[in-house]
């Protein structure tokens, strides 16, 4: 005899042995990570069989056979007849399937032997008739601050500030499939920030001022990430509390046509092994009434930073994740060295602002499992980024008509040497970004039109290897198509009362007037065709099409 599921009670009843599907496996001679990796390279999925009063046995299951059974659904609630050379057949049920977070492919499984008297708790899967996706993003950002300022006689002033903020982001994405359990991605991220600051300033004369101060900060940062299926999620969690002490000083002076502002900030964190010094310098020089040169250089350190994520989910949303400096967890202080140089021209109503920049950022943090080609064991990995570019802004006003034109060229390269050799484009490396906007005001009416263009964002291409597994090429080596759209708006301003104290605005806007399909993300997954063969499916996500909006605002 054999046992099967009695759904209302989660117990077993006897049925014919011939109705139990077979699961074929090979005994794995080696154990540990090295043997498991070799099994995956050989087209196998490593696993273990335990329970039933017998010693655990390491096994390998053919990848394609396992993937086919997973796609049939109810894998975690199906009783199997395990067949393995050199061992008697035994009834087993799967208690866990570990999957690659991005590729969604099995990497390890745990099987439990069953006796006729065995009782277990199971997740009961409910089928959905059609495939689909749904997601939800909730953002909450609240805060309070208090400021006290004292100006005694003379050139001194004293300023004190208390602040508290609470940021919380909760994102959930679910993909409903015709086979297997729904795939889920959820992200709960919280940042609490408390600060107390006191600052003393002194004005030497009209051209020279300075101030210095002290600041205490306390951060409470945490997140919970959940990946995988509703029946078998993988959960990553992080919690860290960080306090810091900062002293700073800044001074500025004006000598004829030269203006200079310089300062330094020194930060200390009890868990860090050193002080963090941040010098900064800005200067501009007026050559004529219409032309000015400007330059800056500064070093910044940041104890809270965003994790660099590489496609946590297919929509590409919800992957904004804040973490705090934690030496034990491997999340470093973010360090930014930045240099800028440019000029400003104001002539005959035309304004031209040009600025070139170079940034070197170290201490970037990435969740290893976010890398599509990651094989490392660490949860976090540290990387660097180099950004160079130029921004150009042109403005013009003609009576009640205003127009501005902007162009940006930038190159953003990532380096994560422990995960991929060499540099590769950053997630938001859009080399060319162009925008134009114009607005016209007539009495209480205001009309605006704007056009945006950007070259495509990078993505990582995929293909099926010889073992019919998804493999990925070089990180971010390919690019999506160009992005562009045209928007318009029209507003009417009026008052709701006779005293003209309550102002209101009524308007309409249309986003993406010519309904452009702008691809914002591309991901890949495996699908089985009608002949039972695995094939690669490409999933493209596009931005909003033509979208009208109605606006009504009241200003008190």
Secondary structure, DSSP 8 states (H G I E B T S, - for coil): -EEEEETTTTEEEEE-GGGSEEEEEEE-S--SHHHHHHHHHTTEEEEEEE-TTS--EEEEEEHHHHHHHHHHS-GGG-EEEEEETTS--EEEEEEEEEE-TTT--EEEEEEEE--TT-----------SS-EEEEEEEEEEEEEEEEEEE--SSSEEEEEEEEEEEEEEEEEEEEE-SSSS-EEEEEEEEEEEEEEEEEEEEEEETTEEEEEEEEEEEEEEEEEEEEEETTEEEEEEEEEEEEEEEEEEEEEEEETTEEEEEEEEEEEETTSSS-EEEEEEEEEEESSSSEEEEEEEEEEEESEEE-B-S-SSSS--S---EEE-BTTTTB--EEEEEEEEEEEEEETTEEEEEEEEEEEEEEEEEEGGGSTT-----SEEEEEEEEEEEEEEEEEEETTEEEEEEEEEEEEEEE-TTTSSSEEE-TT--SEEEEEEEEEEETTEEEEEEEEEE---EE--EEE-TTS-EEE-STT-EE---EEEEEEEEEEEEESSTTS-SEEEEEEEEESTT----EEEEEEEEEE-TTS-EEEEEEEEE---SEEEEEEEEE-
